[in-house]
């Protein structure tokens, strides 16, 4: 199964996003930011790639500031 990662500028944004997505029963996990992705924050959020559009929708609705969303 393919995964994606949401990269953040701050740890607080990562933790806020984790709570938002867990509340909607997404299969997610906070992980150290993968080395191949540059980020100001050392924490990233891994999710199932097939849920990309739904993840984006939740982030947009909640106005969460992210650095990027990448496929792993």
N, C-alpha and C positions, 0 to 999 in steps of 0.2 A: 504494500500500500504506500502510495506517495504521501509525503507530508509537506506542509508549508510552515514557514516561521514568520511571525510578526516581530519586527524589530522596533525598538522604542528609544526615545531620548532619555527617559527617566524610569527608574524602578517603580515609582508610584503609578505610572501609566500602565506598566506591565501587570502590576498587582490588581489594579482597577479592572483591566480587561479580563484577567483571569476570573474575577468574581462575576463579571457580566456574562461571560460565555459559560461558566459552570452553571449559573442560574438557568440557562437555556439548554442545559444538558449536552453541550458540545463535548467531544472527546479531545481534551486539550491537556497540555503539560507545560509548566514553566521549566525552561532549560537554560544552561549557559549559552550565550550567543555563539553560534558556530564560527570558527576562525575564518572561514571563507567570506563571511559577511562582516563588514565594518559597521560598528554601531557605537554610539556614545554610552550606551547602557550595556552592562554585562549580562543582562537577562533578556531572553526572547521567549516567545510563546509558540509552542509547536501545536499544529492542528492537522486534521485530515484534509488533504488537498482538495478532495471532492466537495468540501464544504466552503470553499473559497468565497463564493458570492454571498453566502449567508453570513460568514464572518465579517466581510466588508460591510454588509448592511448593518450589522450590530454596531460596528465601530463608527460608522457614519452617523447613525441615529444617536449614539451616546456622545458623539463629538470627541472621541479619543484621539489624541495626537500620537501618530506613529511615524517612524522613520521610513519603513518600507515593509512590504510583504513579499517574501521570496519563496520559490519552490526549492525543496531540499532534494 
